[in-house]
Amino acid sequence: MPRYVYFFANGSADGDKDMKDLLGGKGANLAEMTRVGLPVPPGFTVTTEACRIHLREGRIPEGLPAEVNEALARLESIRDRRFGDRKRPLLVSVRSGAAASMPGMMDTVLNLGLNDETVAGLAEDAGDARFAYDCYRRFVQMYARVVLRLPGDDFEARLQAKKRARGVNQDTELDAESLQELAGEFRALVRERTGREFPSNPEEQLWGAIEAVFGSWMNERAIHYRRVHRVPADAGTAVNVQTMVFGNLGHDSGSGVAFTRNPSTGEKRLFGEFLPNCQGEDVVAGIRDPLAIEAMREWSPQAYTELVTTCDRLEQHYRDLQDIEFTVERGRLYMLQTRAGKRTAEAAVKIAVDLVGEGLLTERDAVLRVSPEDLELFLHPRIDPTAQVDVLLKGLPASPGAAAGIVVLDPDEAVAQGEAGHSVVLVRQETSPDDFHGMVVAQAILTARGGMTSHAAVVARGMGKPCVVGAKELDADAEGRGFLVRGQLIEKGSWITVDGSSGRVLRGKVATVQPQLTAEIRGLMGWADRFRRLGVRTNADTPEDARRARELGAEGIGLVRTEHMFFEGDRIDAMREMIVARDSAGRRRALAKIEPMQHADFEGIFAAMDGFPVTIRLLDPPLHEFLPHAGPEIEDLAVKMGMSKQQLTALVERVREANPMLGHRGCRLGITYPEITEIQARAIFKAAVAVQRRGVVVEPEIMIPLVADVEELRRQRAIIDRIAGEVFAEAGLRVEYSVGTMIELPRACVTAQAIAEEAEFFSFGTNDLTQTVFGISRDDAGSFLPFYVERGIYKADPFQTLDEEGVGRLIEMGVSEGRRARPKLKVGICGEHGGDPRSVAFCHRAGLDYVSCSPYRVPVARLAAAHAALAEVGERYQAVAV
Amino acid sequence: MPRYVYFFANGSADGDKDMKDLLGGKGANLAEMTRVGLPVPPGFTVTTEACRIHLREGRIPEGLPAEVNEALARLESIRDRRFGDRKRPLLVSVRSGAAASMPGMMDTVLNLGLNDETVAGLAEDAGDARFAYDCYRRFVQMYARVVLRLPGDDFEARLQAKKRARGVNQDTELDAESLQELAGEFRALVRERTGREFPSNPEEQLWGAIEAVFGSWMNERAIHYRRVHRVPADAGTAVNVQTMVFGNLGHDSGSGVAFTRNPSTGEKRLFGEFLPNCQGEDVVAGIRDPLAIEAMREWSPQAYTELVTTCDRLEQHYRDLQDIEFTVERGRLYMLQTRAGKRTAEAAVKIAVDLVGEGLLTERDAVLRVSPEDLELFLHPRIDPTAQVDVLLKGLPASPGAAAGIVVLDPDEAVAQGEAGHSVVLVRQETSPDDFHGMVVAQAILTARGGMTSHAAVVARGMGKPCVVGAKELDADAEGRGFLVRGQLIEKGSWITVDGSSGRVLRGKVATVQPQLTAEIRGLMGWADRFRRLGVRTNADTPEDARRARELGAEGIGLVRTEHMFFEGDRIDAMREMIVARDSAGRRRALAKIEPMQHADFEGIFAAMDGFPVTIRLLDPPLHEFLPHAGPEIEDLAVKMGMSKQQLTALVERVREANPMLGHRGCRLGITYPEITEIQARAIFKAAVAVQRRGVVVEPEIMIPLVADVEELRRQRAIIDRIAGEVFAEAGLRVEYSVGTMIELPRACVTAQAIAEEAEFFSFGTNDLTQTVFGISRDDAGSFLPFYVERGIYKADPFQTLDEEGVGRLIEMGVSEGRRARPKLKVGICGEHGGDPRSVAFCHRAGLDYVSCSPYRVPVARLAAAHAALAEVGERYQAVAV
């Protein structure tokens, strides 16, 4: 029979920090802190295994009661108090704690063990009746909500009524008598609602709480959170039962939360909030505005010094930013929790780099400390510094980045507007876990209340969404019409922009820009580059994009789409003339008009990528995209082309396709209209010759799209080689170039060996490959794909994260078959997956030479590639979560 | 150095019938007939290898002249004549002859060796000046056209002018003097056109003719023919040089062609045509109407008897129908060619079965003698016997089957109208190889002149197109306005129907029906069934189709498409109501209306397939197919549905898809609207219970379409199993059923192992699989796929013949992975490839359990499956071609 209970007290513990899977993050760290000698109230942890059995079989595991009773007896002995004792009652907290951090998603019961008799003992023992009845009313209130599943609002309403009746504002102003009455009223309410007495037996209370915590694993909020954060559904939660220490034991008591460094900037300075005479939940819930942690210094210099020393020890021990909870009971500090603190990507980078400087981390550790996903969040947009802004109000900069959206006031509306395609900002008085689904769809979050560690702030940082909290001038309660700022109504549906980096909220939709890399990131990237094997290129169609990507570390262009070279300005007229032309000569005449412009386009890109390879994809989209579809446009064009409207309409009708994604596009264009391939090849080679003459090191790689059979590549290649010969002969100058193909059709993967006979490189076009492998049109997937992902039918959206089982398997086949024919075949990927960290890791394992992604994802890909290489030798990134 | 020349004369020959690749069909059979002791004029064959060298290197292969000279010397010695001799000149014919038969596609020169001097010797030697000058003018005319490439019309015009001048109608009525003049005029015409003298040196003539035959391999007609008939482009032709025998040596001479049995019906009786006093080309060209072969009996009893005996010997020897050419010179028979005769499928079957009866073939040989492709041709439509017909005229039934089309008068117009989507009947005075491209696109062919062995007849039979020739009342020359029948104009563009089985031409577009199986075919099919391993099912959506397919030998239904069960009559209203419904209850209400009708549909199908499995595919097409798209229809529906026009238009717009082929269809419907799966499952199980109660043996196989991931199948299966349980419990009766999936997406192939955990059977949907593997929309492929096939970029249209390298490889992967998870997994194919012989052979090799095809292809698939099984033990069908 497995052991279900792990005890910790007075410097020794059954568990330690490496037992998170079994004890949950909270339990493992309580054990660890106890071992290290930090002041932790004694207690024990019921394992996640017990929870899993309970979930599976719906019963308390055999043997658990005996273990719990034994542990309780040890606590009684250590504290010299007894569970249910009228004189010296033992009170405990019961808290959830899973292996992965799920802040606020599951349940907690404090002050457990109170009833009408023990509360009197507590009052006498503490010499403070008000304190005892405050604990009692809190206990009944929490137990009713968490264990008995009664709605919290009724209890909250009674509390407010009591305050009104007594003419006070704060909970703390209620006297002992009022609180005793309130506890009575709460119990009566329970009786009324459930038809049963509130349980007064502490053991019954304890088992009720333990089972409620087990059950909270499956509540809707928790399920939703796990889905978003990809937490395994069957892990279960541990239960931590700990003797109570009291922050509400008068003015020399209090509770607080803190980060050992600033989780937003990474600055090395204690950062947190503190509230005197309260229990911990009050701080996090944002019910009263907490004090900044520095205020503790005056309030209790000794407790503050002890806190600072403790935080230093924790950082030395864990070698990372810690997020802690503590209580001061009559001047004495107790640690209730520590965990690696969630942080912004900027902070993650700064902290990792600083810790290397402090000698606590190696460079390799530092690289592993920053997740590519976090770095990606950091690369979110910011307010354009050149934009005119109209500051509506200011609050706390709770989660950096900037985003605009229309004002919505409740989470359901956020979801509705989001589904209708609108960008939304969720504006709330404060948020609770029930708002989570609205926060998921919002572009940004704005609250009137709460501090930097409030629910809204923590959740927004976790999702990388811009967030401003504690915007005191905001009143979200304007009868649902919008929100008030200094009495002025900002209507719902109107645009605002939230700047979570500065705490500002701006009127209207303000332009945003991408961030620059900080010195710390550049440093970290330098280390990452030393570990990675995979090359990182960019997808870029213009010299500007190419330059930007190069600054971000791109080592070449993996995909130049040439479509715009046919669409821009007047060029589309020439293209249309080509489509209308009756013969090859006519097509050639039309295309000749745009060749010089394309030549200039290529020169710019080659010059920007001096010294690096540039992969150019020949024209890909279906012809109908070049023709107008609406009435007046057709008339205009008909005049231009010298055709009748009827003729042109017939032509447009002829090139319209039932399934353009599977139509006359890709190399099928170059095969049926070889003139297009000719003009593109000529523009490329002329540009290459011109820049090489200027001393630019140019390495063009010409890529044929949508090849299904080697014969297509062979024929297109013949045209390209012929044009190259002509251009080089004319110029008296050769440029080294290569010809390869996109592998974006299943048939190309399975016939890769034959294709590699003609291809010097492969580039997997995973967007189209995913479409054809799944038989899903990306344009149409909206009607079922979100449903599929939400219900877990597909594990992830295959357009976001590469589908390893299906698409990935075909990629592996393509790589191995291709290299069978040509061992040195260069292989890359240029779909949007090239910037997705999990997909980058796959590309590493599949033996690709490089990934190519959009410029702003280049750093993400570099870091992901380093992680993938380190994972190969067993060193993995550990998610910053408890 | 290889040997280039193979000699044959007087009972011995260097070659034999098995050397077709080297000697061509004609050369190999001339050698064989010589060996067997048949009367063959001596000669020699220049190999295809020499031709290939000539094509490749553009020169006469080294050593060939010496070999030719040596062979010529042997001929001179045998015949006691000399090439170029003034007294006893040796004349030869020079004919092409490739390994594959390409009737009329390449060139021939007769009477070679004549000039102004040798013609006089020939006249004297034969005692017939008219004959000698007839040979001379023929020679100059043919040589000018074939070797010197001058247009034949000019020469034909001179011949006609000469006849007019002499007041005669037939070539044979021209006297010696006129023919001598004509030869002179022809030579003058050559001088005028080419600026050079007509070559009088026989050796120069011979080499000119040999090179011309080599070159004729690459003429446009030959290239086109090879493309249509899939003859390898690099095989080359042999050249047969043979001493001339003369059918134009007076009234006891003549030429003829014959089949040893009737090639249209298979009847065992000599069948052919004969023309006295002519050379062979006259018979085939249809210049004069030939006599039926029986007429020879009166004309020359001895020659006729010798012919019949010879034909018997050839059949005994070759164990097959022979197609022969012969010449009678002054009463003596000479064989000029034999080859396996092209025949209709009906004849092929009858002959094979008869030859088994005659002890010449085994049953296995007989099965191998009929190609599935031929059988397929036989299964072409015929005139509906219940149709009212208006017979316009009658001709010879040259190629069976019936088809309707609009009248076109020249091949280019046939192509143009065909491309415009019209069915056409090509109507010509007579056809020539230059008409081939028009015949390819025509549904049927009708000529005024020519016999059963005329060009039109032979080509039409080869392509399996209905053809009527020799319709004497027809005059195709009506100034391009149409054709005349007894003076009445049938305008071009008007509809006619050609019945190639009866020789009738009908006014208008007459209904056609599919044929019944003859006793011979049933017999042959019985033998075939003994050899095949692959099961053959049918695709059928109605009881009628199911019954028909069963008669044709189907062993179950491999695909019931259920779409029509939602479209028919009022049902579409319920379907539309479902699409419009806001919730699951509304959808269920709507669908409940059509469940009883579907129940009845399934009962009918199950009863028709009593004892056989029936695979039912759940609803597949995208939702938008159920909604109207045009204005008035939308208005009507809006009224019916109680919506505003705007609302309905918005809904239609919402379900419209960019790429419906890759959209919200297949199991994605059943996943997002489980009510559809429920109603289909309920209708199926209720029907199964009802028929089983009546004693029908029912075996439903429920097939989930478009599965990309096992999870889709798992969830659909759960619904089906639940409904089955409900229906069986209610009925108190269980029906055995299985649940499986279409494998029609690449991802299903590569994840087949996981899918097979949930699937009891796989059915490859190769239509969609081909679309996704190639990334080609069948609806849109018209803009490039024909171009691809024509230019040889793709070897075949992958929608007609399964692409083994790509699609096939994924199928093989799907089969092996699927059977890894479930060794007894039943695997079939239900795409249109299931009735394509080459694809059936692939399915056999890939280890499938069955193929499923449209009812009329069932016999084709049965035969193809037998051939595939026999091929496995090394016994292959040999194409009937020389």
Interface residues (C-beta under 8 A of the other chain):
Chain A: V655 E657 A658 N659 P660 M661 L662 G663 H664 G666 R668 I671 T672 L706 A708 D709 E711 E712 R715 E744 L745 P746 R747 V750 T751 A754 D768 Q771 T772 V773 F774 G775 I776 S777 D779 D780 S783 F784 F787 Y788 G792 I793 Y794 D803 E805 G806 V807 R809 L810
Chain B: V655 E657 A658 N659 P660 M661 L662 G663 H664 G666 R668 I671 T672 L706 A708 D709 E711 E712 R715 E744 L745 P746 R747 V750 T751 A754 D768 Q771 T772 V773 F774 G775 I776 S777 D779 D780 S783 F784 F787 Y788 G792 I793 Y794 D803 E805 G806 V807 R809 L810
